[in-house]
Amino acid sequence: MSAGNPGVTAILQMICPDRPGLVRELSGWVAANGGNIVHADHHSDQGAGLFLSRIEWQLAGFGLPREAIGPTAQALAERLDGQFQVTFSDDRPPVALFVSKQDHGLLDLLWRTRTGELPMRVPLVISNHPNLGPVAEEFGAHFECVPIDASNREAAEARHLELLADHGIELVVLAKYMQVLTPSFLAAFDPPDAFHRVINIHHSFLPAFQGAQPYHRAWERGVKLIGATAHYVTEELDGGPIIAQSTVPVGHRDEVGDLIRKGRDTERLALARAVRLHLKRQVMVYRGRTAVFD
């Protein structure tokens, strides 16, 4: 259900064990506090015995002050034995972009942020190379070059975590970072639950062509369709829950360079869509996969 121009809204995401009456209980909680629901999406996974819900309602006229909604929803989640998250449509969370040398992902996300398409702020860009410093600074982001290899990975990631904490970062986006995050980094910044905090773009239509040089391997196989996959990061390389994918056709005259050129477009589209879905709180993770309420 929906309504136009709702003003500032509150968004409740809930994952809990499935049972009868949950739609009534959750929507009834909003209604009991005078909330006018503008979007309501639910999914029941019978195999997993889980119920997923996203409810969005107008703050104007709601009976609870903004700061009380989270604690009250927490009590509701505890009663339902569930995981929850409360956010607001006017939030602009601080996001860090991790990059290497390629600039197309970074430029696209910074441009979409500047134009207001992505509801976020980018106070921090981290790279293992100095090349993209001027781009980050042009858009007002602090740029930090942290070289990383097998000999200093632990110290480099400790510096990453320090920078993320200093800037209050809520989400990390790997915009062609080309490095594998360690389990210790993920455990510190993104403990496993239903609401992940690290997004990666992989230049293939996963699960095909995982790992390095997917365009080269796709060309060798003579594929007629290539794509890009934006997914949450887990300890499994390129195996995290998929958020968004984009594809483009290729022909027999295309060489590897053509696939790479076309692939950059799919990477930008898939990554931007995934980040926007995450920021709009339209993604929830369960059973190693995502439910996307788009």
Secondary structure, DSSP 8 states (H G I E B T S, - for coil): ---S---SEEEEEEEEE--TTHHHHHHHHHHHTT--EEEEEEEEETTTTEEEEEEEEESTT-SS-HHHHHHHHHHHHHHHT-EEEEEETT---EEEEEE-S--HHHHHHHHHHHTTSS--EEEEEEESSSTTHHHHHHTT-EEEE----TTTHHHHHHHHHHHHHHTT--EEEESS--S---HHHHHHH--SSSS--EEEEESS-TTTT-SS-HHHHHHHHT-SEEEEEEEE--SSTT-S-EEEEEEEE--TT--HHHHHHHHHHHHHHHHHHHHHHHHTT-EEEETTEEEE--
